[in-house]
Amino acid sequence: MYSFVKATDFFTILFFLATATVAISFNTSELDVLERARASVVEARTRFGSMATVEATNEVARSYYSLGLSDCEKLYDESEARLLNLVVAHENFTVEDVRTWLSGVLANHHTCLDGLDQSRQGDKPLVHSNITVVLGEALAFYKKTRGHLKKTRPYHGPVRPNQSGGMLVSWDPTGSRADFVVAKDGSATHRSISEALAAVSRIGKSRTNRVIIYIKAGVYNEKIEIDRHMKNIMLVGDGMDRTIITNNRNVPDGSTTYGSATFGVSGDGFWSRDMTFENTAGPHKHQAVALRVNSDLSVFYRCSFRGYQDTLFTHSLRQFYRDCHIYGTIDFIFGDAAAVFQNCDIFVRRPMDHQGNMITAQGRDNPHENTGISIQNSRVRASPEFEAVKGQFKSYLGRPWKKYSRTVFLKTDLDGLIDPRGWREWRGDFALSTLYYGEFMNTGSGAGTSRRVSWPGFHVLHGADEASPFTVSRFIQGDSWIPITGVPFSAGV
């Protein structure tokens, strides 16, 4: 069961968002562009917030629809804070920082609308909102003027580099200090991850250094949310198969996709090492996220992400994954972040009998966003239980979730389970001419491109100059912020 606010209320909002268009001249000032973007977000947040207040008084307030509105409130709150930071101190950030944050605000908006569409079970109005227009024009402004604006100081996150240099790799539980320690047997400062994070929250904004939480081996059945105020959190486990955070939230049982995540993180500068994030809902429960990330400058090292459909939600902003394992079936690496995966193992699992597998579903919805999925020097293979039957199912590198979906595989070993066409349509000819899918020097029995799709948006990349825009250095500006973690990475092709 689910409930609605009055249809007139819902469509009043959509009418407002669709009709209040704003034209941004490229002669306008940078501050004007950012102020307009912020004003559009503030107005939408206010209106959606009033809808959520009305819905919360309803007798079925925990309906899909109210959960969608709750997501919207959080997302617009994050967007407003991000844009306010830009308005107040835009000179402190590079053009790529600003483009990243504007892309993140747009991703938040679309996630809100996707959640409401999901809740209305087929009632999906076509919304081309004021926010979409204003943010699209702001992104175009920064793309056009990025060679002219003098911005030279990259954003390193809320903690200065010299406060945490090399810590993610060098930290050792036998000889290093943790701010909080979690152990299920009661032998540490906290029995659960939630308790430790509550302690971090109580410290508030007074802390200036990175907070280290050591999570001892064990299976932690928890639902974790690290909000935007909890920046610079570092989680360290005892190994990807020893420290496991698990849950089973899913869409059919009453969550939004965004809200189904076992572990969600919005605070910038999040680092994690030697852990597993898992959603055990199973393939029959469809969308069930293990990890959702909308943390800028986030790093995951030697971590595992296990699920089926929608395992890893690379929601937004800049993310780096090194030496990780990702398991899933349908769209199991998806979202609208600028995400780079290096030296990772991607395991395709057995889907339900009537299904196929799609590894990626990237969500770029505007041509000026600097987002996409880049998988480099990694391996795609069948999981052990799928190996014997992989020939009975079709498996693809990805499909376009949004109109300007962008994904590349660079120097990656592709198992023969990948269908010769390589990629699959989302719906008919949707996005086939506007997406960007690329393959560069891949190897393995599934890497041949002679029978690949002939879509206008598919590209076989023929040289390093075509592949280099999707590297750590250029795609996520990683050589300015990954070295402080100590995690190894390749800056180029």
C-alpha positions in Angstrom: 0.0 0.0 0.0 1.1 3.6 -0.6 -0.5 7.0 -0.2 -0.4 10.2 -2.1 -0.8 13.9 -1.3 -3.4 15.5 -3.4 -2.7 15.1 -7.1 -3.2 18.8 -7.4 -0.4 19.5 -4.9 2.0 17.2 -6.7 1.4 18.6 -10.1 1.5 22.2 -8.8 5.1 21.5 -7.8 5.8 20.0 -11.2 4.2 22.9 -12.9 6.3 25.3 -10.9 9.5 23.4 -11.7 8.7 23.1 -15.4 7.6 26.7 -16.1 10.0 28.9 -14.2 12.8 29.0 -16.8 15.8 31.2 -16.4 18.2 32.1 -19.2 21.8 32.6 -18.2 23.9 34.8 -20.4 27.5 33.9 -20.7 28.3 37.6 -20.0 26.8 37.3 -16.6 29.1 37.0 -13.6 30.2 33.7 -12.0 28.5 34.7 -8.7 25.2 35.3 -10.5 25.3 31.8 -12.1 25.9 30.2 -8.7 23.2 32.4 -6.9 20.6 31.4 -9.5 21.5 27.7 -9.1 21.2 28.0 -5.3 17.9 29.9 -5.5 16.3 27.2 -7.6 17.4 24.5 -5.2 16.2 26.5 -2.1 12.7 27.0 -3.7 12.4 23.3 -4.6 13.6 22.2 -1.2 11.0 24.4 0.4 8.2 23.1 -1.7 9.1 19.4 -1.4 9.6 19.9 2.3 6.1 21.2 2.7 4.8 18.2 0.8 6.7 15.9 3.1 5.2 17.6 6.2 1.7 17.0 4.9 2.5 13.4 4.0 4.0 12.7 7.4 0.6 13.3 9.0 -1.0 10.7 6.8 -1.9 7.4 8.4 0.4 5.5 6.0 3.2 8.0 6.3 5.8 5.3 5.7 4.6 4.7 2.2 6.9 4.6 -0.8 5.8 8.1 -1.5 6.7 9.6 1.9 10.1 7.8 1.8 10.7 9.3 -1.6 9.9 12.8 -0.2 12.2 12.1 2.7 15.0 11.3 0.3 14.3 14.6 -1.5 14.6 16.6 1.6 18.0 15.2 2.4 19.2 15.6 -1.2 18.1 19.2 -1.5 19.7 19.9 1.9 23.0 18.6 0.6 22.6 20.5 -2.6 21.9 23.8 -0.8 24.9 23.4 1.5 27.1 22.6 -1.5 26.0 25.6 -3.5 26.2 27.9 -0.5 29.8 26.9 -0.1 30.4 27.8 -3.7 28.6 31.1 -3.5 30.6 32.2 -0.4 34.0 30.9 -1.5 33.9 30.1 -5.2 37.4 31.6 -5.7 38.8 28.8 -3.5 37.9 26.0 -5.9 39.0 25.0 -9.4 36.6 25.0 -12.3 36.6 21.2 -12.2 35.7 21.3 -8.5 32.7 23.6 -9.4 31.7 21.4 -12.3 31.8 18.3 -10.0 29.6 19.9 -7.4 27.1 21.2 -9.9 27.0 17.8 -11.5 26.3 16.4 -8.0 23.5 18.8 -7.3 21.9 17.8 -10.6 22.3 14.1 -9.7 20.6 14.8 -6.4 17.7 16.4 -8.2 17.2 13.5 -10.6 17.5 11.0 -7.7 14.6 12.9 -6.0 12.5 12.7 -9.1 13.4 9.0 -9.7 12.4 8.1 -6.2 9.0 9.8 -6.6 8.5 8.1 -9.9 9.3 4.8 -8.3 6.8 5.5 -5.6 3.9 6.3 -7.9 4.1 2.9 -9.6 3.8 3.9 -13.2 2.7 7.5 -12.8 5.8 9.1 -14.2 5.2 12.7 -15.4 7.9 14.1 -17.7 9.5 16.8 -15.7 11.9 19.3 -17.3 12.3 21.5 -14.3 13.6 24.9 -13.5 16.5 23.2 -11.6 17.4 21.1 -14.6 17.5 24.2 -16.8 19.4 26.4 -14.4 22.0 23.7 -13.5 22.4 22.8 -17.1 23.1 26.4 -18.0 25.5 26.7 -15.1 27.4 23.6 -16.2 27.5 25.0 -19.8 28.9 28.3 -18.4 31.8 26.5 -16.6 32.5 24.2 -19.5 32.7 27.2 -21.9 34.7 29.5 -19.6 37.0 27.0 -17.9 40.0 28.2 -19.9 39.4 31.8 -18.8 38.5 31.6 -15.1 41.6 31.9 -13.0 41.2 29.1 -10.4 44.3 27.2 -9.5 43.8 25.7 -6.0 42.2 22.3 -6.1 39.8 21.1 -3.4 41.6 18.6 -1.1 38.7 18.0 1.2 38.0 19.4 4.6 41.3 18.2 6.1 44.6 19.5 5.0 46.8 16.9 3.2 49.6 17.0 5.9 47.1 15.9 8.5 46.5 12.4 7.0 49.3 11.7 4.6 49.5 8.0 3.7 47.3 7.0 6.6 44.9 4.7 4.7 47.6 2.4 3.6 50.0 2.7 6.6 47.5 2.4 9.4 48.1 -0.8 11.4 45.8 -2.2 14.1 48.8 -3.6 16.0 50.7 -0.3 16.2 48.5 2.6 15.2 45.9 4.5 17.2 42.2 4.5 16.3 39.8 7.1 17.7 37.1 4.4 18.1 37.2 0.6 18.0 34.2 -1.6 17.2 33.9 -5.2 18.3 30.8 -7.4 18.5 32.1 -9.2 21.7 32.2 -6.0 23.7 36.0 -5.9 23.9 36.3 -2.4 22.3 34.9 1.1 22.8 31.7 0.2 20.9 29.8 -3.0 20.0 28.3 -1.6 16.8 29.3 0.7 13.9 26.2 2.9 14.6 27.3 3.5 18.2 30.8 4.6 17.0 29.4 7.0 14.4 27.0 8.4 17.0 30.1 9.2 19.1 31.7 10.9 16.2 28.6 12.9 15.7 28.7 14.1 19.3 32.1 15.6 18.7 30.5 17.9 16.2 32.4 20.4 14.1 35.0 20.9 16.8 37.2 18.2 15.3 39.7 19.2 12.6 41.5 15.9 11.9 40.5 12.7 10.3 38.6 10.3 12.5 39.7 6.7 12.4 37.3 3.9 13.2 38.8 0.4 13.4 36.1 -2.3 13.0 37.3 -5.7 14.1 36.4 -8.9 12.3 32.7 -9.9 12.5 29.4 -9.7 10.7 27.6 -6.4 11.5 24.0 -6.5 10.5 23.4 -2.7 10.5 21.9 0.0 8.3 24.5 2.8 8.2 24.1 6.4 7.0 27.0 8.9 7.2 25.5 12.3 6.6 27.1 15.4 5.0 28.2 16.8 8.4 30.4 13.7 9.1 33.4 14.5 7.0 36.8 12.8 6.9 35.8 9.5 8.3 38.2 6.6 7.8 37.0 3.0 8.4 39.5 0.1 8.6 38.5 -3.5 8.9 40.4 -6.8 9.3 40.0 -7.9 5.7 37.3 -7.9 3.0 36.1 -11.4 4.0 36.4 -10.8 7.8 34.8 -7.4 8.5 31.4 -7.5 6.9 28.6 -4.9 7.0 25.3 -6.4 5.9 21.6 -5.7 5.5 18.8 -6.7 3.2 16.7 -3.5 2.5 15.2 -3.5 -1.0 12.6 -1.7 -3.2 9.8 -4.4 -3.2 9.8 -4.5 0.6 9.4 -0.7 0.9 12.6 1.2 0.4 13.6 3.6 -2.4 16.7 2.5 -4.3 18.6 5.4 -2.7 17.3 4.4 0.7 18.0 0.7 0.3 21.7 1.0 0.8 23.2 -1.1 3.6 25.8 1.7 3.9 25.4 5.2 2.6 28.0 8.0 2.8 27.5 11.7 2.1 30.3 13.2 4.1 33.3 14.3 1.9 36.7 12.7 2.2 35.5 9.2 3.2 38.1 6.5 3.1 37.6 2.7 3.6 40.0 -0.3 3.7 39.7 -4.0 4.1 35.9 -4.4 4.5 32.9 -5.9 2.8 29.6 -4.0 2.2 26.8 -6.4 1.4 23.1 -6.5 0.6 21.7 -10.0 1.0 18.2 -9.3 -0.4 18.9 -11.6 -3.4 18.1 -11.4 -7.1 14.3 -11.8 -6.6 14.2 -8.5 -4.6 15.5 -6.5 -7.5 17.0 -3.1 -6.5 19.0 -3.6 -3.3 22.1 -1.5 -2.8 25.0 -2.6 -0.8 26.9 0.7 -0.9 25.8 4.2 -1.9 28.5 6.9 -2.2 27.9 10.7 -2.6 31.1 11.7 -0.9 33.5 13.8 -2.8 37.1 12.7 -2.9 36.2 9.2 -1.5 38.6 6.3 -1.7 37.9 2.5 -1.3 41.0 0.2 -1.0 40.8 -3.6 -0.8 37.0 -3.5 -0.2 34.3 -5.9 -1.5 30.8 -5.0 -2.5 28.3 -7.8 -2.7 24.8 -7.8 -4.0 22.8 -8.6 -7.1 20.8 -5.8 -8.8 22.2 -2.3 -8.0 25.0 -3.4 -5.8 27.2 -0.3 -5.9 25.5 3.0 -6.3 28.3 5.5 -7.3 25.8 8.2 -6.8 27.8 11.4 -7.4 31.1 13.4 -7.0 34.6 12.0 -7.3 35.4 8.4 -6.3 38.4 6.1 -6.5 38.3 2.3 -6.1 41.6 0.3 -6.0 42.0 -3.5 -5.6 38.3 -4.0 -4.9 35.8 -6.8 -5.6 32.4 -6.0 -7.0 29.7 -8.7 -7.3 26.3 -8.4 -9.0 23.9 -9.1 -11.8 21.9 -6.2 -13.2 23.2 -2.6 -13.3 25.5 -3.4 -10.4 27.8 -0.5 -10.9 25.5 2.5 -11.5 25.0 6.2 -10.7 26.3 9.6 -11.8 29.6 10.0 -10.1 33.0 10.5 -11.7 34.3 7.1 -10.6 37.5 5.4 -11.5 38.2 1.7 -10.8 41.8 0.4 -11.0 43.0 -3.2 -10.5 39.5 -4.3 -9.4 37.8 -7.7 -9.9 34.3 -7.5 -11.2 32.4 -10.8 -10.6 29.2 -11.4 -12.6 26.8 -13.6 -10.6 23.9 -15.8 -11.6 20.7 -13.9 -12.2 17.2 -15.2 -12.2 16.3 -17.6 -15.0 14.6 -14.9 -17.2 17.2 -12.2 -16.7 20.5 -11.2 -18.3 23.4 -9.4 -16.7 24.4 -5.7 -17.2 27.6 -4.6 -15.3 27.1 -0.8 -15.6 24.3 1.7 -15.8 25.8 5.1 -15.8 23.4 8.0 -15.0 24.8 11.2 -16.7 21.8 13.2 -17.8 23.4 16.4 -19.2 26.2 16.7 -21.8 28.1 19.2 -19.7 28.5 17.0 -16.6 32.0 15.8 -15.9 30.8 12.4 -14.8 31.1 8.8 -15.9 32.5 5.3 -15.0 36.0 4.4 -16.0 37.2 0.8 -15.4 40.9 0.5 -15.9 43.4 -2.4 -15.6 40.8 -4.6 -14.1 39.2 -8.0 -14.7 35.6 -9.1 -15.5 34.8 -12.7 -14.8 32.1 -15.1 -13.7 31.6 -15.7 -10.0 32.3 -19.3 -8.9 28.6 -20.2 -8.8 28.0 -18.7 -12.3 31.0 -20.1 -14.1 29.4 -23.5 -15.0 26.2 -21.9 -16.4 27.4 -18.6 -17.8 26.8 -19.8 -21.3 23.1 -20.0 -20.6 22.8 -16.2 -20.0 23.7 -13.1 -21.9 26.0 -10.7 -20.1 26.9 -7.1 -21.2 29.3 -4.4 -20.2 26.4 -2.0 -19.6 23.3 -0.1 -20.7 22.4 3.6 -20.7 20.4 4.5 -17.6 20.3 8.2 -18.7 20.5 10.1 -21.9 24.2 11.0 -21.8 25.4 7.8 -20.1 29.2 7.5 -20.2 31.3 4.5 -19.5 34.7 3.2 -20.6 36.7 0.0 -20.2 40.5 0.6 -20.5 43.1 -2.2 -20.6 40.7 -4.6 -18.8 40.6 -8.3 -19.1 37.1 -9.4 -20.3 36.0 -13.0 -19.8 34.1 -14.8 -22.6 30.9 -14.4 -20.7 30.6 -10.9 -22.3 28.2 -11.1 -25.3 29.9 -10.2 -28.6 27.6 -7.1 -28.9 29.2 -5.8 -25.7 26.5 -3.4 -24.7 22.7 -3.6 -24.4 19.9 -1.1 -25.1 17.9 0.3 -22.1 14.7 0.8 -24.0 14.5 0.9 -27.8 16.8 3.5 -29.3 16.9 5.6 -26.2 20.3 7.4 -25.8 22.0 5.3 -28.5 23.2 8.5 -30.3 23.9 10.6 -27.1 25.7 8.1 -24.9 29.5 7.6 -24.8 30.7 4.1 -24.5 34.4 3.3 -25.1 36.8 0.4 -25.1 40.6 0.7 -25.2 43.1 -2.1 -25.5 41.1 -4.6 -23.5 42.2 -8.3 -23.5 40.6 -11.7 -23.0 38.1 -13.8 -24.9 35.3 -11.2 -24.4 37.3 -8.2 -25.6 36.9 -8.5 -29.4 35.2 -5.5 -30.9 34.4 -6.8 -34.5 30.8 -7.7 -33.5 30.2 -4.8 -31.1 27.1 -2.6 -31.4 27.1 -0.1 -34.2 25.5 2.7 -32.2 26.6 6.3 -32.9 27.7 6.6 -29.3 30.0 3.5 -29.2 33.7 4.1 -29.7 36.7 1.8 -30.1 39.4 4.1 -28.8 42.5 3.9 -30.9 45.2 5.8 -28.9 46.2 7.0 -25.5 45.0 10.5 -26.5 41.5 9.2 -26.8 41.6 7.2 -23.6 43.5 9.8 -21.4 40.4 11.9 -20.6 39.1 9.0 -18.5 42.3 8.5 -16.4 42.8 9.3 -12.7 44.7 12.5 -13.5 42.2 14.0 -15.9 38.9 12.5 -15.1 38.9 12.9 -11.3 42.0 15.1 -10.8 43.2 12.3 -8.6 46.9 13.2 -8.6 46.0 16.2 -6.4 44.1 14.2 -3.7 44.7 10.5 -3.9 48.5 10.6 -2.9 47.6 11.7 0.6 45.9 8.3 1.2 49.0 6.3 0.3 46.9 4.1 -2.0 48.7 3.1 -5.2 47.3 4.4 -8.5 48.2 5.0 -12.1 47.7 8.6 -13.1 47.5 8.0 -16.8 46.7 5.2 -19.3 
